[in-house]
Each structure stands twice: as C-alpha cells, then as structure tokens.
C-alpha cells in the first residue's frame, strides 16, 4: 500500500538551484532491502517525472524502515491487523 501526499507551492531548493524539484519520504514497513528500495526509487521517480515534470536528478527520496507496531490503521497497529488477517 502506497500513499502519496503532494504539497504544491513549497519553497524548495536542490543543489543551490530553485528549479523545479521535490522530495519524498517512504515508510518501509516490511523491511525492504537495497534491491527493493532501488526498484521503488526507479518507479517513484518515473511516475513523479511523468506526472509532475520533476526530473529524477531533482528528486530526493528518503526510505525509513519502521516496525509494523509503529504504524496504525483502523484504530489498531498494522501488526495486529495483519495477525487478524491470517
């Protein structure tokens, strides 16, 4: 599951330039590794470039690994939700 939040009209610079740029933060809940992060980075960069016109060289993506106990939904944690689905 991926959520995207776009906040337009922000004052951002990248490499000292105020050309169109962006940043993204991705929570990795299932402990994706380097290979998965690389594939996700490529897919996200291509989508952002195509839809928003931000070149991949002007987009920074941060990956943060979190535990399923640190993310909630439907009034509980993802760990509890996933356990109930089994």
GROMACS elastic network, one bead per residue, 0.5 to 0.9 nm:
[ bonds ]
;  ai    aj funct       b0    kb
    2    26     6  0.84609   500
    3    26     6  0.88587   500
    4    24     6  0.87926   500
    5    24     6  0.88616   500
    7    10     6  0.69322   500
    9    12     6  0.89123   500
   11    18     6  0.81290   500
   12    17     6  0.87063   500
   12    18     6  0.65073   500
   12    19     6  0.85879   500
   12    20     6  0.81457   500
   12    21     6  0.68734   500
   12    22     6  0.72944   500
   12    23     6  0.88639   500
   13    16     6  0.58552   500
   13    17     6  0.53854   500
   13    19     6  0.72007   500
   13    20     6  0.81718   500
   13    21     6  0.69706   500
   13    22     6  0.85494   500
   14    17     6  0.54826   500
   14    18     6  0.66661   500
   14    19     6  0.77220   500
   14    20     6  0.86219   500
   14    21     6  0.65567   500
   14    22     6  0.82174   500
   14    58     6  0.64921   500
   14    59     6  0.82567   500
   14    60     6  0.87614   500
   15    18     6  0.84867   500
   15    58     6  0.84724   500
   17    20     6  0.86282   500
   17    21     6  0.89817   500
   18    21     6  0.75936   500
   19    58     6  0.82682   500
   20    53     6  0.81071   500
   20    54     6  0.61023   500
   20    55     6  0.81166   500
   20    58     6  0.72471   500
   21    53     6  0.89900   500
   21    54     6  0.56928   500
   21    55     6  0.73902   500
   21    56     6  0.87081   500
   21    57     6  0.85310   500
   21    59     6  0.57117   500
   21    60     6  0.84155   500
   22    48     6  0.89128   500
   22    54     6  0.69300   500
   22    58     6  0.65108   500
   22    60     6  0.65214   500
   22    61     6  0.86383   500
   23    58     6  0.84500   500
   23    59     6  0.54934   500
   23    61     6  0.57674   500
   23    62     6  0.78584   500
   24    59     6  0.76364   500
   24    60     6  0.62749   500
   24    62     6  0.61666   500
   24    63     6  0.86367   500
   25    60     6  0.85146   500
   25    61     6  0.57484   500
   25    63     6  0.60995   500
   25    64     6  0.75148   500
   26    61     6  0.72961   500
   26    62     6  0.60305   500
   26    64     6  0.61760   500
   26    65     6  0.85481   500
   27    62     6  0.84653   500
   27    63     6  0.60289   500
   27    65     6  0.59174   500
   27    66     6  0.65432   500
   28    31     6  0.58425   500
   28    32     6  0.62396   500
   28    37     6  0.88481   500
   28    63     6  0.65509   500
   28    64     6  0.56834   500
   28    66     6  0.60467   500
   28    67     6  0.84023   500
   29    32     6  0.76195   500
   29    64     6  0.84125   500
   29    65     6  0.59774   500
   29    66     6  0.52160   500
   29    67     6  0.57916   500
   29    68     6  0.58137   500
   29    70     6  0.87947   500
   29    71     6  0.81351   500
   30    65     6  0.77557   500
   30    66     6  0.79226   500
   30    67     6  0.75823   500
   30    68     6  0.75491   500
   31    65     6  0.59378   500
   31    66     6  0.75278   500
   31    67     6  0.80766   500
   32    35     6  0.78579   500
   32    36     6  0.56580   500
   32    37     6  0.65380   500
   32    65     6  0.77480   500
   33    36     6  0.54093   500
   33    37     6  0.60548   500
   33    38     6  0.85594   500
   34    37     6  0.50773   500
   34    38     6  0.60878   500
   34    39     6  0.87085   500
   35    38     6  0.51632   500
   35    39     6  0.63888   500
   35    40     6  0.86896   500
   36    39     6  0.51245   500
   36    40     6  0.60609   500
   36    41     6  0.84040   500
   37    40     6  0.50541   500
   37    41     6  0.58782   500
   37    42     6  0.85137   500
   37    63     6  0.74785   500
   38    41     6  0.50622   500
   38    42     6  0.62258   500
   38    43     6  0.87073   500
   39    42     6  0.51876   500
   39    43     6  0.62663   500
   39    44     6  0.86084   500
   40    43     6  0.51223   500
   40    44     6  0.59646   500
   40    45     6  0.83325   500
   41    44     6  0.52192   500
   41    45     6  0.58990   500
   41    46     6  0.84632   500
   41    61     6  0.70577   500
   42    45     6  0.51918   500
   42    46     6  0.61205   500
   42    47     6  0.86289   500
   42    56     6  0.86961   500
   43    46     6  0.52483   500
   43    47     6  0.62108   500
   43    48     6  0.86571   500
   44    47     6  0.51452   500
   44    48     6  0.60696   500
   44    49     6  0.84099   500
   44    61     6  0.86835   500
   45    48     6  0.52215   500
   45    49     6  0.59436   500
   45    50     6  0.84624   500
   45    54     6  0.83987   500
   45    55     6  0.77908   500
   45    56     6  0.54620   500
   45    59     6  0.72009   500
   45    60     6  0.89614   500
   45    61     6  0.85213   500
   46    49     6  0.51188   500
   46    50     6  0.60269   500
   46    51     6  0.85072   500
   46    55     6  0.84822   500
   46    56     6  0.72744   500
   47    50     6  0.51717   500
   47    51     6  0.59473   500
   47    52     6  0.80126   500
   48    51     6  0.53085   500
   48    52     6  0.53380   500
   48    53     6  0.67598   500
   48    54     6  0.62233   500
   48    55     6  0.79545   500
   48    56     6  0.80433   500
   48    59     6  0.85494   500
   49    52     6  0.55510   500
   49    55     6  0.52399   500
   49    56     6  0.64431   500
   49    59     6  0.88029   500
   50    53     6  0.56796   500
   50    54     6  0.77464   500
   50    55     6  0.86197   500
   51    54     6  0.82490   500
   52    55     6  0.88241   500
   54    57     6  0.83179   500
   54    58     6  0.64683   500
   54    59     6  0.68609   500
   55    58     6  0.53450   500
   55    59     6  0.66913   500
   56    59     6  0.51250   500
   56    60     6  0.80439   500
   57    60     6  0.80281   500
   66    69     6  0.81471   500
   66    70     6  0.63814   500
   66    71     6  0.77806   500
   67    70     6  0.53176   500
   67    71     6  0.72946   500
   67    78     6  0.89106   500
   67    79     6  0.83752   500
   68    71     6  0.56456   500
   68    72     6  0.80536   500
   68    77     6  0.67592   500
   68    78     6  0.51856   500
   68    80     6  0.85179   500
   68    82     6  0.89726   500
   69    72     6  0.74051   500
   69    76     6  0.89575   500
   69    77     6  0.54352   500
   69    78     6  0.62311   500
   69    79     6  0.55069   500
   69    80     6  0.79516   500
   70    77     6  0.69730   500
   70    78     6  0.79332   500
   70    79     6  0.87134   500
   71    76     6  0.84751   500
   71    77     6  0.56606   500
   71    78     6  0.59485   500
   71    79     6  0.83492   500
   72    75     6  0.66526   500
   72    76     6  0.53190   500
   72    78     6  0.55710   500
   72    79     6  0.85882   500
   72    81     6  0.89300   500
   73    76     6  0.55698   500
   73    77     6  0.60325   500
   73    78     6  0.64915   500
   73    81     6  0.81096   500
   74    77     6  0.79841   500
   74    78     6  0.88833   500
   74    81     6  0.84038   500
   76    79     6  0.83435   500
   76    80     6  0.66151   500
   76    81     6  0.70148   500
   77    80     6  0.53858   500
   77    81     6  0.63739   500
   77    82     6  0.87105   500
   78    82     6  0.59206   500
   78    83     6  0.83701   500
   79    82     6  0.52816   500
   79    83     6  0.61362   500
   79    84     6  0.86764   500
   80    83     6  0.50953   500
   80    84     6  0.62113   500
   80    85     6  0.87603   500
   81    84     6  0.52073   500
   81    85     6  0.64190   500
   82    85     6  0.51169   500
   82    86     6  0.67240   500
   83    86     6  0.54953   500
